[in-house]
Amino acid sequence: MTTKRLYRPRNDRMIAGVCAGIGNYLNIDPTLIRLGLLLLAIWGGGGILAYIIAWVVIPEEPLPSPTSDLMMPGQAPMPPSAPQPPADQA
């Protein structure tokens, strides 16, 4: 069983990725989170403080491991490809 983790994504961010991370975690559009924080910022400034606190508290998404893109679990490594003859030979 995999647990769902709250991260700030590395690729889907406007400023620091707080709203995108919360949106991904809750399975809703990050734009709705951004609008909610904007309304909180206009209505008393709480949105700015909440964003800064979330920026500090929510960890950034971990980098993918170098072998995760190359092999699937249980898959054997691919052998090196055979050298190709030069293209100018007829």
PyMOL Python script that loads the backbone (N, CA, C, O; Angstrom):
from pymol import cmd

cmd.read_pdbstr("""\
ATOM      1  N   MET A   1       0.832  -1.175   0.000  1.00  0.00           N
ATOM      2  CA  MET A   1       0.000   0.000   0.000  1.00  0.00           C
ATOM      3  C   MET A   1       0.884   1.248   0.000  1.00  0.00           C
ATOM      4  O   MET A   1       1.759   1.395   0.852  1.00  0.00           O
ATOM      5  N   THR A   2       0.653   2.128  -0.942  1.00  0.00           N
ATOM      6  CA  THR A   2       1.434   3.356  -1.001  1.00  0.00           C
ATOM      7  C   THR A   2       0.673   4.466  -0.295  1.00  0.00           C
ATOM      8  O   THR A   2      -0.546   4.584  -0.414  1.00  0.00           O
ATOM      9  N   THR A   3       1.413   5.267   0.434  1.00  0.00           N
ATOM     10  CA  THR A   3       0.792   6.394   1.119  1.00  0.00           C
ATOM     11  C   THR A   3       0.956   7.639   0.265  1.00  0.00           C
ATOM     12  O   THR A   3       1.954   7.797  -0.438  1.00  0.00           O
ATOM     13  N   LYS A   4      -0.006   8.500   0.332  1.00  0.00           N
ATOM     14  CA  LYS A   4      -0.002   9.740  -0.421  1.00  0.00           C
ATOM     15  C   LYS A   4       0.808  10.773   0.350  1.00  0.00           C
ATOM     16  O   LYS A   4       0.584  10.972   1.544  1.00  0.00           O
ATOM     17  N   ARG A   5       1.752  11.432  -0.325  1.00  0.00           N
ATOM     18  CA  ARG A   5       2.604  12.420   0.322  1.00  0.00           C
ATOM     19  C   ARG A   5       2.364  13.799  -0.283  1.00  0.00           C
ATOM     20  O   ARG A   5       2.068  13.925  -1.471  1.00  0.00           O
ATOM     21  N   LEU A   6       2.491  14.805   0.530  1.00  0.00           N
ATOM     22  CA  LEU A   6       2.341  16.192   0.087  1.00  0.00           C
ATOM     23  C   LEU A   6       3.723  16.748  -0.229  1.00  0.00           C
ATOM     24  O   LEU A   6       4.572  16.867   0.655  1.00  0.00           O
ATOM     25  N   TYR A   7       3.941  17.085  -1.493  1.00  0.00           N
ATOM     26  CA  TYR A   7       5.196  17.660  -1.957  1.00  0.00           C
ATOM     27  C   TYR A   7       4.915  18.898  -2.793  1.00  0.00           C
ATOM     28  O   TYR A   7       3.835  19.055  -3.362  1.00  0.00           O
ATOM     29  N   ARG A   8       5.919  19.777  -2.855  1.00  0.00           N
ATOM     30  CA  ARG A   8       5.893  20.872  -3.822  1.00  0.00           C
ATOM     31  C   ARG A   8       6.535  20.350  -5.098  1.00  0.00           C
ATOM     32  O   ARG A   8       7.713  19.993  -5.086  1.00  0.00           O
ATOM     33  N   PRO A   9       5.782  20.297  -6.211  1.00  0.00           N
ATOM     34  CA  PRO A   9       6.341  19.717  -7.437  1.00  0.00           C
ATOM     35  C   PRO A   9       7.459  20.579  -8.012  1.00  0.00           C
ATOM     36  O   PRO A   9       7.522  21.783  -7.761  1.00  0.00           O
ATOM     37  N   ARG A  10       8.327  19.958  -8.775  1.00  0.00           N
ATOM     38  CA  ARG A  10       9.445  20.674  -9.382  1.00  0.00           C
ATOM     39  C   ARG A  10       9.073  21.301 -10.726  1.00  0.00           C
ATOM     40  O   ARG A  10       9.745  22.232 -11.170  1.00  0.00           O
ATOM     41  N   ASN A  11       8.020  20.814 -11.380  1.00  0.00           N
ATOM     42  CA  ASN A  11       7.737  21.282 -12.736  1.00  0.00           C
ATOM     43  C   ASN A  11       6.443  22.068 -12.879  1.00  0.00           C
ATOM     44  O   ASN A  11       6.279  22.755 -13.888  1.00  0.00           O
ATOM     45  N   ASP A  12       5.524  22.008 -11.940  1.00  0.00           N
ATOM     46  CA  ASP A  12       4.217  22.664 -12.081  1.00  0.00           C
ATOM     47  C   ASP A  12       4.076  23.726 -10.996  1.00  0.00           C
ATOM     48  O   ASP A  12       3.308  23.556 -10.049  1.00  0.00           O
ATOM     49  N   ARG A  13       4.817  24.820 -11.136  1.00  0.00           N
ATOM     50  CA  ARG A  13       4.776  25.834 -10.103  1.00  0.00           C
ATOM     51  C   ARG A  13       4.684  27.235 -10.703  1.00  0.00           C
ATOM     52  O   ARG A  13       5.155  27.508 -11.806  1.00  0.00           O
ATOM     53  N   MET A  14       4.056  28.101  -9.923  1.00  0.00           N
ATOM     54  CA  MET A  14       4.007  29.515 -10.287  1.00  0.00           C
ATOM     55  C   MET A  14       5.114  30.263  -9.532  1.00  0.00           C
ATOM     56  O   MET A  14       5.936  30.950 -10.139  1.00  0.00           O
ATOM     57  N   ILE A  15       5.122  30.122  -8.215  1.00  0.00           N
ATOM     58  CA  ILE A  15       6.152  30.768  -7.397  1.00  0.00           C
ATOM     59  C   ILE A  15       7.004  29.692  -6.724  1.00  0.00           C
ATOM     60  O   ILE A  15       8.185  29.545  -7.041  1.00  0.00           O
ATOM     61  N   ALA A  16       6.413  28.948  -5.805  1.00  0.00           N
ATOM     62  CA  ALA A  16       7.173  27.921  -5.085  1.00  0.00           C
ATOM     63  C   ALA A  16       6.529  26.541  -5.196  1.00  0.00           C
ATOM     64  O   ALA A  16       7.098  25.571  -4.696  1.00  0.00           O
ATOM     65  N   GLY A  17       5.384  26.421  -5.822  1.00  0.00           N
ATOM     66  CA  GLY A  17       4.744  25.133  -5.996  1.00  0.00           C
ATOM     67  C   GLY A  17       3.822  24.718  -4.867  1.00  0.00           C
ATOM     68  O   GLY A  17       3.367  23.575  -4.831  1.00  0.00           O
ATOM     69  N   VAL A  18       3.538  25.631  -3.939  1.00  0.00           N
ATOM     70  CA  VAL A  18       2.683  25.299  -2.797  1.00  0.00           C
ATOM     71  C   VAL A  18       1.271  24.948  -3.262  1.00  0.00           C
ATOM     72  O   VAL A  18       0.738  23.905  -2.885  1.00  0.00           O
ATOM     73  N   CYS A  19       0.675  25.789  -4.059  1.00  0.00           N
ATOM     74  CA  CYS A  19      -0.704  25.563  -4.508  1.00  0.00           C
ATOM     75  C   CYS A  19      -0.804  24.336  -5.406  1.00  0.00           C
ATOM     76  O   CYS A  19      -1.778  23.587  -5.324  1.00  0.00           O
ATOM     77  N   ALA A  20       0.190  24.124  -6.259  1.00  0.00           N
ATOM     78  CA  ALA A  20       0.190  22.940  -7.119  1.00  0.00           C
ATOM     79  C   ALA A  20       0.326  21.672  -6.280  1.00  0.00           C
ATOM     80  O   ALA A  20      -0.323  20.667  -6.573  1.00  0.00           O
ATOM     81  N   GLY A  21       1.151  21.708  -5.254  1.00  0.00           N
ATOM     82  CA  GLY A  21       1.310  20.551  -4.385  1.00  0.00           C
ATOM     83  C   GLY A  21       0.040  20.223  -3.621  1.00  0.00           C
ATOM     84  O   GLY A  21      -0.342  19.058  -3.514  1.00  0.00           O
ATOM     85  N   ILE A  22      -0.611  21.243  -3.092  1.00  0.00           N
ATOM     86  CA  ILE A  22      -1.866  21.030  -2.363  1.00  0.00           C
ATOM     87  C   ILE A  22      -2.951  20.542  -3.323  1.00  0.00           C
ATOM     88  O   ILE A  22      -3.728  19.650  -2.981  1.00  0.00           O
ATOM     89  N   GLY A  23      -3.006  21.122  -4.521  1.00  0.00           N
ATOM     90  CA  GLY A  23      -3.984  20.690  -5.513  1.00  0.00           C
ATOM     91  C   GLY A  23      -3.773  19.247  -5.930  1.00  0.00           C
ATOM     92  O   GLY A  23      -4.736  18.490  -6.059  1.00  0.00           O
ATOM     93  N   ASN A  24      -2.510  18.854  -6.144  1.00  0.00           N
ATOM     94  CA  ASN A  24      -2.221  17.458  -6.501  1.00  0.00           C
ATOM     95  C   ASN A  24      -2.591  16.528  -5.363  1.00  0.00           C
ATOM     96  O   ASN A  24      -3.121  15.443  -5.605  1.00  0.00           O
ATOM     97  N   TYR A  25      -2.326  16.922  -4.139  1.00  0.00           N
ATOM     98  CA  TYR A  25      -2.624  16.083  -2.982  1.00  0.00           C
ATOM     99  C   TYR A  25      -4.127  15.872  -2.814  1.00  0.00           C
ATOM    100  O   TYR A  25      -4.573  14.771  -2.489  1.00  0.00           O
ATOM    101  N   LEU A  26      -4.909  16.937  -3.038  1.00  0.00           N
ATOM    102  CA  LEU A  26      -6.358  16.868  -2.866  1.00  0.00           C
ATOM    103  C   LEU A  26      -7.099  16.473  -4.144  1.00  0.00           C
ATOM    104  O   LEU A  26      -8.326  16.374  -4.138  1.00  0.00           O
ATOM    105  N   ASN A  27      -6.373  16.247  -5.233  1.00  0.00           N
ATOM    106  CA  ASN A  27      -6.950  15.896  -6.540  1.00  0.00           C
ATOM    107  C   ASN A  27      -7.931  16.955  -7.039  1.00  0.00           C
ATOM    108  O   ASN A  27      -9.006  16.629  -7.541  1.00  0.00           O
ATOM    109  N   ILE A  28      -7.554  18.217  -6.898  1.00  0.00           N
ATOM    110  CA  ILE A  28      -8.342  19.317  -7.448  1.00  0.00           C
ATOM    111  C   ILE A  28      -7.418  20.233  -8.237  1.00  0.00           C
ATOM    112  O   ILE A  28      -6.195  20.134  -8.134  1.00  0.00           O
ATOM    113  N   ASP A  29      -8.000  21.111  -9.014  1.00  0.00           N
ATOM    114  CA  ASP A  29      -7.231  22.036  -9.833  1.00  0.00           C
ATOM    115  C   ASP A  29      -6.469  23.015  -8.940  1.00  0.00           C
ATOM    116  O   ASP A  29      -7.077  23.632  -8.065  1.00  0.00           O
ATOM    117  N   PRO A  30      -5.159  23.175  -9.132  1.00  0.00           N
ATOM    118  CA  PRO A  30      -4.391  24.117  -8.318  1.00  0.00           C
ATOM    119  C   PRO A  30      -4.871  25.570  -8.446  1.00  0.00           C
ATOM    120  O   PRO A  30      -4.618  26.390  -7.563  1.00  0.00           O
ATOM    121  N   THR A  31      -5.556  25.880  -9.538  1.00  0.00           N
ATOM    122  CA  THR A  31      -6.079  27.233  -9.713  1.00  0.00           C
ATOM    123  C   THR A  31      -7.086  27.577  -8.611  1.00  0.00           C
ATOM    124  O   THR A  31      -7.145  28.720  -8.159  1.00  0.00           O
ATOM    125  N   LEU A  32      -7.874  26.595  -8.180  1.00  0.00           N
ATOM    126  CA  LEU A  32      -8.827  26.839  -7.091  1.00  0.00           C
ATOM    127  C   LEU A  32      -8.098  27.162  -5.784  1.00  0.00           C
ATOM    128  O   LEU A  32      -8.545  28.018  -5.021  1.00  0.00           O
ATOM    129  N   ILE A  33      -6.993  26.490  -5.529  1.00  0.00           N
ATOM    130  CA  ILE A  33      -6.188  26.773  -4.348  1.00  0.00           C
ATOM    131  C   ILE A  33      -5.593  28.179  -4.453  1.00  0.00           C
ATOM    132  O   ILE A  33      -5.579  28.929  -3.478  1.00  0.00           O
ATOM    133  N   ARG A  34      -5.107  28.523  -5.640  1.00  0.00           N
ATOM    134  CA  ARG A  34      -4.534  29.863  -5.840  1.00  0.00           C
ATOM    135  C   ARG A  34      -5.575  30.948  -5.620  1.00  0.00           C
ATOM    136  O   ARG A  34      -5.287  31.975  -5.006  1.00  0.00           O
ATOM    137  N   LEU A  35      -6.788  30.723  -6.121  1.00  0.00           N
ATOM    138  CA  LEU A  35      -7.851  31.708  -5.914  1.00  0.00           C
ATOM    139  C   LEU A  35      -8.219  31.828  -4.437  1.00  0.00           C
ATOM    140  O   LEU A  35      -8.458  32.930  -3.941  1.00  0.00           O
ATOM    141  N   GLY A  36      -8.265  30.705  -3.741  1.00  0.00           N
ATOM    142  CA  GLY A  36      -8.564  30.737  -2.311  1.00  0.00           C
ATOM    143  C   GLY A  36      -7.515  31.503  -1.524  1.00  0.00           C
ATOM    144  O   GLY A  36      -7.855  32.290  -0.641  1.00  0.00           O
ATOM    145  N   LEU A  37      -6.245  31.280  -1.835  1.00  0.00           N
ATOM    146  CA  LEU A  37      -5.188  32.026  -1.140  1.00  0.00           C
ATOM    147  C   LEU A  37      -5.212  33.501  -1.506  1.00  0.00           C
ATOM    148  O   LEU A  37      -4.905  34.353  -0.673  1.00  0.00           O
ATOM    149  N   LEU A  38      -5.573  33.810  -2.747  1.00  0.00           N
ATOM    150  CA  LEU A  38      -5.701  35.207  -3.152  1.00  0.00           C
ATOM    151  C   LEU A  38      -6.809  35.895  -2.364  1.00  0.00           C
ATOM    152  O   LEU A  38      -6.637  37.022  -1.899  1.00  0.00           O
ATOM    153  N   LEU A  39      -7.949  35.215  -2.214  1.00  0.00           N
ATOM    154  CA  LEU A  39      -9.039  35.779  -1.426  1.00  0.00           C
ATOM    155  C   LEU A  39      -8.635  35.973   0.034  1.00  0.00           C
ATOM    156  O   LEU A  39      -8.984  36.981   0.649  1.00  0.00           O
ATOM    157  N   LEU A  40      -7.905  35.015   0.584  1.00  0.00           N
ATOM    158  CA  LEU A  40      -7.415  35.171   1.960  1.00  0.00           C
ATOM    159  C   LEU A  40      -6.415  36.317   2.078  1.00  0.00           C
ATOM    160  O   LEU A  40      -6.385  37.016   3.091  1.00  0.00           O
ATOM    161  N   ALA A  41      -5.599  36.511   1.046  1.00  0.00           N
ATOM    162  CA  ALA A  41      -4.632  37.606   1.061  1.00  0.00           C
ATOM    163  C   ALA A  41      -5.327  38.961   1.002  1.00  0.00           C
ATOM    164  O   ALA A  41      -4.922  39.905   1.680  1.00  0.00           O
ATOM    165  N   ILE A  42      -6.371  39.049   0.192  1.00  0.00           N
ATOM    166  CA  ILE A  42      -7.109  40.313   0.086  1.00  0.00           C
ATOM    167  C   ILE A  42      -7.905  40.575   1.362  1.00  0.00           C
ATOM    168  O   ILE A  42      -8.034  41.717   1.803  1.00  0.00           O
ATOM    169  N   TRP A  43      -8.430  39.512   1.942  1.00  0.00           N
ATOM    170  CA  TRP A  43      -9.301  39.634   3.107  1.00  0.00           C
ATOM    171  C   TRP A  43      -8.497  39.419   4.393  1.00  0.00           C
ATOM    172  O   TRP A  43      -8.690  38.421   5.087  1.00  0.00           O
ATOM    173  N   GLY A  44      -7.619  40.333   4.700  1.00  0.00           N
ATOM    174  CA  GLY A  44      -6.898  40.312   5.960  1.00  0.00           C
ATOM    175  C   GLY A  44      -5.437  39.917   5.875  1.00  0.00           C
ATOM    176  O   GLY A  44      -4.730  40.036   6.876  1.00  0.00           O
ATOM    177  N   GLY A  45      -4.950  39.457   4.742  1.00  0.00           N
ATOM    178  CA  GLY A  45      -3.537  39.130   4.606  1.00  0.00           C
ATOM    179  C   GLY A  45      -3.153  37.739   5.082  1.00  0.00           C
ATOM    180  O   GLY A  45      -1.970  37.399   5.072  1.00  0.00           O
ATOM    181  N   GLY A  46      -4.111  36.929   5.496  1.00  0.00           N
ATOM    182  CA  GLY A  46      -3.791  35.589   5.989  1.00  0.00           C
ATOM    183  C   GLY A  46      -3.262  34.662   4.923  1.00  0.00           C
ATOM    184  O   GLY A  46      -2.519  33.729   5.229  1.00  0.00           O
ATOM    185  N   GLY A  47      -3.629  34.897   3.677  1.00  0.00           N
ATOM    186  CA  GLY A  47      -3.170  34.043   2.583  1.00  0.00           C
ATOM    187  C   GLY A  47      -1.679  34.147   2.354  1.00  0.00           C
ATOM    188  O   GLY A  47      -1.028  33.151   2.038  1.00  0.00           O
ATOM    189  N   ILE A  48      -1.130  35.341   2.509  1.00  0.00           N
ATOM    190  CA  ILE A  48       0.307  35.537   2.323  1.00  0.00           C
ATOM    191  C   ILE A  48       1.074  34.794   3.412  1.00  0.00           C
ATOM    192  O   ILE A  48       2.056  34.108   3.128  1.00  0.00           O
ATOM    193  N   LEU A  49       0.632  34.929   4.635  1.00  0.00           N
ATOM    194  CA  LEU A  49       1.283  34.247   5.743  1.00  0.00           C
ATOM    195  C   LEU A  49       1.146  32.722   5.604  1.00  0.00           C
ATOM    196  O   LEU A  49       2.106  31.991   5.851  1.00  0.00           O
ATOM    197  N   ALA A  50      -0.026  32.247   5.213  1.00  0.00           N
ATOM    198  CA  ALA A  50      -0.240  30.810   5.023  1.00  0.00           C
ATOM    199  C   ALA A  50       0.656  30.278   3.910  1.00  0.00           C
ATOM    200  O   ALA A  50       1.198  29.180   4.035  1.00  0.00           O
ATOM    201  N   TYR A  51       0.823  31.029   2.828  1.00  0.00           N
ATOM    202  CA  TYR A  51       1.659  30.600   1.718  1.00  0.00           C
ATOM    203  C   TYR A  51       3.122  30.501   2.156  1.00  0.00           C
ATOM    204  O   TYR A  51       3.805  29.529   1.833  1.00  0.00           O
ATOM    205  N   ILE A  52       3.591  31.493   2.880  1.00  0.00           N
ATOM    206  CA  ILE A  52       4.992  31.491   3.331  1.00  0.00           C
ATOM    207  C   ILE A  52       5.249  30.326   4.288  1.00  0.00           C
ATOM    208  O   ILE A  52       6.280  29.660   4.197  1.00  0.00           O
ATOM    209  N   ILE A  53       4.321  30.085   5.193  1.00  0.00           N
ATOM    210  CA  ILE A  53       4.481  28.960   6.122  1.00  0.00           C
ATOM    211  C   ILE A  53       4.481  27.632   5.365  1.00  0.00           C
ATOM    212  O   ILE A  53       5.295  26.755   5.651  1.00  0.00           O
ATOM    213  N   ALA A  54       3.565  27.482   4.395  1.00  0.00           N
ATOM    214  CA  ALA A  54       3.508  26.250   3.608  1.00  0.00           C
ATOM    215  C   ALA A  54       4.774  26.075   2.773  1.00  0.00           C
ATOM    216  O   ALA A  54       5.237  24.951   2.582  1.00  0.00           O
ATOM    217  N   TRP A  55       5.334  27.169   2.277  1.00  0.00           N
ATOM    218  CA  TRP A  55       6.563  27.131   1.487  1.00  0.00           C
ATOM    219  C   TRP A  55       7.704  26.551   2.331  1.00  0.00           C
ATOM    220  O   TRP A  55       8.522  25.778   1.832  1.00  0.00           O
ATOM    221  N   VAL A  56       7.750  26.926   3.593  1.00  0.00           N
ATOM    222  CA  VAL A  56       8.806  26.449   4.481  1.00  0.00           C
ATOM    223  C   VAL A  56       8.545  25.011   4.930  1.00  0.00           C
ATOM    224  O   VAL A  56       9.481  24.219   5.039  1.00  0.00           O
ATOM    225  N   VAL A  57       7.295  24.671   5.187  1.00  0.00           N
ATOM    226  CA  VAL A  57       6.958  23.384   5.802  1.00  0.00           C
ATOM    227  C   VAL A  57       6.861  22.244   4.787  1.00  0.00           C
ATOM    228  O   VAL A  57       7.329  21.141   5.070  1.00  0.00           O
ATOM    229  N   ILE A  58       6.271  22.477   3.621  1.00  0.00           N
ATOM    230  CA  ILE A  58       6.051  21.406   2.635  1.00  0.00           C
ATOM    231  C   ILE A  58       7.361  21.123   1.900  1.00  0.00           C
ATOM    232  O   ILE A  58       7.944  22.032   1.310  1.00  0.00           O
ATOM    233  N   PRO A  59       7.830  19.873   1.929  1.00  0.00           N
ATOM    234  CA  PRO A  59       9.101  19.555   1.254  1.00  0.00           C
ATOM    235  C   PRO A  59       8.946  19.539  -0.258  1.00  0.00           C
ATOM    236  O   PRO A  59       7.855  19.340  -0.791  1.00  0.00           O
ATOM    237  N   GLU A  60      10.070  19.755  -0.931  1.00  0.00           N
ATOM    238  CA  GLU A  60      10.088  19.702  -2.385  1.00  0.00           C
ATOM    239  C   GLU A  60      10.081  18.252  -2.843  1.00  0.00           C
ATOM    240  O   GLU A  60      10.608  17.372  -2.162  1.00  0.00           O
ATOM    241  N   GLU A  61       9.484  18.013  -3.991  1.00  0.00           N
ATOM    242  CA  GLU A  61       9.391  16.673  -4.553  1.00  0.00           C
ATOM    243  C   GLU A  61      10.801  16.100  -4.735  1.00  0.00           C
ATOM    244  O   GLU A  61      11.682  16.792  -5.246  1.00  0.00           O
ATOM    245  N   PRO A  62      11.026  14.841  -4.323  1.00  0.00           N
ATOM    246  CA  PRO A  62      12.367  14.264  -4.494  1.00  0.00           C
ATOM    247  C   PRO A  62      12.708  14.061  -5.957  1.00  0.00           C
ATOM    248  O   PRO A  62      11.832  13.854  -6.796  1.00  0.00           O
ATOM    249  N   LEU A  63      13.993  14.124  -6.244  1.00  0.00           N
ATOM    250  CA  LEU A  63      14.460  13.877  -7.605  1.00  0.00           C
ATOM    251  C   LEU A  63      14.278  12.403  -7.945  1.00  0.00           C
ATOM    252  O   LEU A  63      14.433  11.547  -7.074  1.00  0.00           O
ATOM    253  N   PRO A  64      13.949  12.094  -9.202  1.00  0.00           N
ATOM    254  CA  PRO A  64      13.833  10.678  -9.580  1.00  0.00           C
ATOM    255  C   PRO A  64      15.208  10.021  -9.556  1.00  0.00           C
ATOM    256  O   PRO A  64      16.215  10.663  -9.851  1.00  0.00           O
ATOM    257  N   SER A  65      15.244   8.748  -9.205  1.00  0.00           N
ATOM    258  CA  SER A  65      16.523   8.044  -9.186  1.00  0.00           C
ATOM    259  C   SER A  65      16.990   7.826 -10.621  1.00  0.00           C
ATOM    260  O   SER A  65      16.158   7.688 -11.517  1.00  0.00           O
ATOM    261  N   PRO A  66      18.289   7.791 -10.859  1.00  0.00           N
ATOM    262  CA  PRO A  66      18.783   7.679 -12.238  1.00  0.00           C
ATOM    263  C   PRO A  66      18.394   6.380 -12.919  1.00  0.00           C
ATOM    264  O   PRO A  66      18.297   6.346 -14.146  1.00  0.00           O
ATOM    265  N   THR A  67      18.170   5.317 -12.177  1.00  0.00           N
ATOM    266  CA  THR A  67      17.834   4.042 -12.811  1.00  0.00           C
ATOM    267  C   THR A  67      16.333   3.851 -12.967  1.00  0.00           C
ATOM    268  O   THR A  67      15.909   2.902 -13.626  1.00  0.00           O
ATOM    269  N   SER A  68      15.513   4.724 -12.382  1.00  0.00           N
ATOM    270  CA  SER A  68      14.069   4.528 -12.444  1.00  0.00           C
ATOM    271  C   SER A  68      13.533   4.699 -13.865  1.00  0.00           C
ATOM    272  O   SER A  68      12.546   4.058 -14.227  1.00  0.00           O
ATOM    273  N   ASP A  69      14.157   5.539 -14.667  1.00  0.00           N
ATOM    274  CA  ASP A  69      13.693   5.740 -16.037  1.00  0.00           C
ATOM    275  C   ASP A  69      14.195   4.648 -16.976  1.00  0.00           C
ATOM    276  O   ASP A  69      13.612   4.423 -18.037  1.00  0.00           O
ATOM    277  N   LEU A  70      15.267   3.976 -16.591  1.00  0.00           N
ATOM    278  CA  LEU A  70      15.886   3.019 -17.496  1.00  0.00           C
ATOM    279  C   LEU A  70      15.308   1.620 -17.372  1.00  0.00           C
ATOM    280  O   LEU A  70      15.158   0.925 -18.377  1.00  0.00           O
ATOM    281  N   MET A  71      14.977   1.188 -16.144  1.00  0.00           N
ATOM    282  CA  MET A  71      14.542  -0.189 -15.943  1.00  0.00           C
ATOM    283  C   MET A  71      13.268  -0.236 -15.119  1.00  0.00           C
ATOM    284  O   MET A  71      13.049   0.590 -14.234  1.00  0.00           O
ATOM    285  N   MET A  72      12.444  -1.207 -15.423  1.00  0.00           N
ATOM    286  CA  MET A  72      11.274  -1.501 -14.615  1.00  0.00           C
ATOM    287  C   MET A  72      11.691  -2.513 -13.561  1.00  0.00           C
ATOM    288  O   MET A  72      12.676  -3.223 -13.759  1.00  0.00           O
ATOM    289  N   PRO A  73      10.973  -2.601 -12.448  1.00  0.00           N
ATOM    290  CA  PRO A  73      11.331  -3.597 -11.438  1.00  0.00           C
ATOM    291  C   PRO A  73      11.295  -5.012 -12.015  1.00  0.00           C
ATOM    292  O   PRO A  73      10.336  -5.396 -12.686  1.00  0.00           O
ATOM    293  N   GLY A  74      12.346  -5.775 -11.747  1.00  0.00           N
ATOM    294  CA  GLY A  74      12.423  -7.136 -12.233  1.00  0.00           C
ATOM    295  C   GLY A  74      12.949  -7.262 -13.657  1.00  0.00           C
ATOM    296  O   GLY A  74      13.089  -8.374 -14.166  1.00  0.00           O
ATOM    297  N   GLN A  75      13.239  -6.141 -14.302  1.00  0.00           N
ATOM    298  CA  GLN A  75      13.717  -6.169 -15.681  1.00  0.00           C
ATOM    299  C   GLN A  75      15.245  -6.241 -15.675  1.00  0.00           C
ATOM    300  O   GLN A  75      15.896  -5.540 -14.900  1.00  0.00           O
ATOM    301  N   ALA A  76      15.812  -7.078 -16.529  1.00  0.00           N
ATOM    302  CA  ALA A  76      17.263  -7.207 -16.634  1.00  0.00           C
ATOM    303  C   ALA A  76      17.818  -6.021 -17.414  1.00  0.00           C
ATOM    304  O   ALA A  76      17.131  -5.475 -18.276  1.00  0.00           O
ATOM    305  N   PRO A  77      19.042  -5.621 -17.125  1.00  0.00           N
ATOM    306  CA  PRO A  77      19.642  -4.515 -17.882  1.00  0.00           C
ATOM    307  C   PRO A  77      19.787  -4.881 -19.354  1.00  0.00           C
ATOM    308  O   PRO A  77      20.021  -6.040 -19.696  1.00  0.00           O
ATOM    309  N   MET A  78      19.646  -3.888 -20.215  1.00  0.00           N
ATOM    310  CA  MET A  78      19.763  -4.119 -21.657  1.00  0.00           C
ATOM    311  C   MET A  78      21.234  -4.228 -22.039  1.00  0.00           C
ATOM    312  O   MET A  78      22.058  -3.463 -21.537  1.00  0.00           O
ATOM    313  N   PRO A  79      21.581  -5.179 -22.932  1.00  0.00           N
ATOM    314  CA  PRO A  79      22.974  -5.290 -23.369  1.00  0.00           C
ATOM    315  C   PRO A  79      23.327  -4.109 -24.268  1.00  0.00           C
ATOM    316  O   PRO A  79      22.447  -3.520 -24.895  1.00  0.00           O
ATOM    317  N   PRO A  80      24.604  -3.765 -24.333  1.00  0.00           N
ATOM    318  CA  PRO A  80      24.983  -2.655 -25.221  1.00  0.00           C
ATOM    319  C   PRO A  80      24.680  -3.013 -26.672  1.00  0.00           C
ATOM    320  O   PRO A  80      24.769  -4.178 -27.059  1.00  0.00           O
ATOM    321  N   SER A  81      24.328  -2.022 -27.465  1.00  0.00           N
ATOM    322  CA  SER A  81      23.977  -2.281 -28.864  1.00  0.00           C
ATOM    323  C   SER A  81      25.245  -2.581 -29.678  1.00  0.00           C
ATOM    324  O   SER A  81      26.336  -2.109 -29.360  1.00  0.00           O
ATOM    325  N   ALA A  82      25.068  -3.370 -30.724  1.00  0.00           N
ATOM    326  CA  ALA A  82      26.187  -3.733 -31.596  1.00  0.00           C
ATOM    327  C   ALA A  82      26.595  -2.523 -32.412  1.00  0.00           C
ATOM    328  O   ALA A  82      25.746  -1.712 -32.780  1.00  0.00           O
ATOM    329  N   PRO A  83      27.892  -2.387 -32.702  1.00  0.00           N
ATOM    330  CA  PRO A  83      28.340  -1.240 -33.501  1.00  0.00           C
ATOM    331  C   PRO A  83      27.733  -1.288 -34.906  1.00  0.00           C
ATOM    332  O   PRO A  83      27.599  -2.363 -35.492  1.00  0.00           O
ATOM    333  N   GLN A  84      27.379  -0.153 -35.426  1.00  0.00           N
ATOM    334  CA  GLN A  84      26.782  -0.043 -36.750  1.00  0.00           C
ATOM    335  C   GLN A  84      27.874   0.267 -37.776  1.00  0.00           C
ATOM    336  O   GLN A  84      28.794   1.027 -37.474  1.00  0.00           O
ATOM    337  N   PRO A  85      27.790  -0.314 -39.004  1.00  0.00           N
ATOM    338  CA  PRO A  85      28.777  -0.005 -40.041  1.00  0.00           C
ATOM    339  C   PRO A  85      28.602   1.443 -40.490  1.00  0.00           C
ATOM    340  O   PRO A  85      27.510   2.001 -40.383  1.00  0.00           O
ATOM    341  N   PRO A  86      29.674   2.049 -40.990  1.00  0.00           N
ATOM    342  CA  PRO A  86      29.555   3.426 -41.486  1.00  0.00           C
ATOM    343  C   PRO A  86      28.537   3.523 -42.616  1.00  0.00           C
ATOM    344  O   PRO A  86      28.391   2.583 -43.397  1.00  0.00           O
ATOM    345  N   ALA A  87      27.837   4.638 -42.711  1.00  0.00           N
ATOM    346  CA  ALA A  87      26.767   4.821 -43.683  1.00  0.00           C
ATOM    347  C   ALA A  87      27.273   5.025 -45.096  1.00  0.00           C
ATOM    348  O   ALA A  87      26.512   4.834 -46.045  1.00  0.00           O
ATOM    349  N   ASP A  88      28.554   5.411 -45.275  1.00  0.00           N
ATOM    350  CA  ASP A  88      29.051   5.709 -46.617  1.00  0.00           C
ATOM    351  C   ASP A  88      29.512   4.462 -47.385  1.00  0.00           C
ATOM    352  O   ASP A  88      29.898   4.577 -48.548  1.00  0.00           O
ATOM    353  N   GLN A  89      29.482   3.285 -46.769  1.00  0.00           N
ATOM    354  CA  GLN A  89      29.877   2.071 -47.479  1.00  0.00           C
ATOM    355  C   GLN A  89      28.703   1.572 -48.332  1.00  0.00           C
ATOM    356  O   GLN A  89      27.562   1.525 -47.873  1.00  0.00           O
ATOM    357  N   ALA A  90      29.008   1.200 -49.586  1.00  0.00           N
ATOM    358  CA  ALA A  90      27.973   0.711 -50.491  1.00  0.00           C
ATOM    359  C   ALA A  90      28.114  -0.757 -50.775  1.00  0.00           C
ATOM    360  O   ALA A  90      27.315  -1.320 -51.523  1.00  0.00           O
TER     361      ALA A  90
END
""", "prot")
cmd.dss("prot")
cmd.show_as("cartoon", "prot")
cmd.util.cbc("prot")
cmd.orient("prot")
